[in-house]
Amino acid sequence: MRTILVVEDEPQIAGIVRDYLEHAGFAVIAAGDGAAALALVRARRPDALVLDLGLPRVDGLDVIRAIRRDSRVPILILSARGDETDRVAGLELGADDYV
């Protein structure tokens, strides 16, 4: 079974994303901040990430930057930040898509 890491600091949104992914047949692990996400990426090696940008401790863009130093794991940004600069920055840093 493929494992998806959901990185979201708002529990209600994280729960909705988790429920949809589990219903689709994925195993889901979750992190509520960027530092926890980086630790889980190293420890659990998920098959993909669904990542918010506005995170406590370590911002989502910094999470992407750190992950891309050693991994090509697919990263989908799921964020309320709609500025074109955020979209461009996320994709240039190595995210695979932005929703």
C-alpha positions in Angstrom: 0.0 0.0 0.0 1.3 3.5 -0.9 1.8 5.9 1.9 1.0 9.6 1.6 2.3 12.2 4.1 -0.2 15.0 4.7 1.4 18.1 6.1 -1.3 20.5 7.3 -1.5 22.6 10.5 -5.3 22.9 10.5 -6.7 19.6 12.0 -10.0 19.8 10.2 -8.4 20.2 6.7 -5.9 17.5 7.5 -8.7 15.2 8.5 -10.6 15.8 5.3 -7.6 15.2 3.1 -6.7 12.0 5.2 -10.3 10.7 4.8 -10.3 11.2 1.0 -6.9 9.5 0.6 -7.7 6.6 2.8 -11.0 6.1 1.0 -8.9 6.0 -2.2 -6.8 3.2 -0.8 -3.7 5.0 0.5 -2.1 4.7 4.0 -1.9 8.2 5.4 0.5 9.7 8.0 0.2 13.3 9.1 2.4 16.1 10.4 1.1 19.5 11.7 4.3 21.5 11.1 7.3 21.6 8.8 9.8 20.2 11.2 7.7 17.1 12.0 7.2 16.7 8.2 10.9 16.6 7.6 11.4 14.1 10.4 8.7 11.8 9.0 10.1 12.0 5.4 13.4 10.8 6.7 12.0 8.1 9.0 9.1 6.8 7.0 10.0 7.5 3.3 6.4 8.2 2.1 5.5 7.7 -1.5 4.1 11.2 -1.9 3.4 14.4 0.1 0.4 16.7 0.2 1.8 19.9 1.6 0.4 23.1 2.9 2.7 26.2 2.6 1.7 28.2 5.7 3.1 25.9 8.4 4.5 26.6 11.9 8.2 26.0 12.7 9.4 25.4 9.1 7.5 27.0 6.2 6.3 24.7 3.4 8.7 26.2 0.8 11.6 25.4 3.1 10.2 21.9 3.5 10.3 21.5 -0.3 13.8 22.9 -0.4 15.0 20.5 2.2 13.4 17.4 0.7 14.7 18.1 -2.8 18.3 18.0 -1.5 18.0 14.2 -1.3 14.6 13.0 -2.7 12.4 13.1 -5.8 9.3 12.1 -3.9 6.2 13.6 -5.5 5.0 16.8 -3.7 1.5 18.2 -4.2 1.1 21.7 -2.7 -2.4 22.1 -1.3 -2.6 25.7 0.0 -4.9 28.6 0.4 -2.1 30.9 -0.7 -3.1 31.8 -4.2 -0.4 34.4 -5.1 1.3 33.7 -8.3 4.7 34.2 -6.6 3.9 31.3 -4.2 2.8 29.0 -7.0 5.9 29.8 -9.0 8.3 29.5 -6.0 6.8 26.1 -5.0 7.0 24.7 -8.5 10.5 26.1 -9.1 11.7 24.5 -5.8 10.5 21.2 -7.1 6.9 20.7 -6.2 5.1 18.6 -8.8 1.8 20.4 -8.7 -0.1 23.2 -6.9 -3.7 23.2 -5.9 
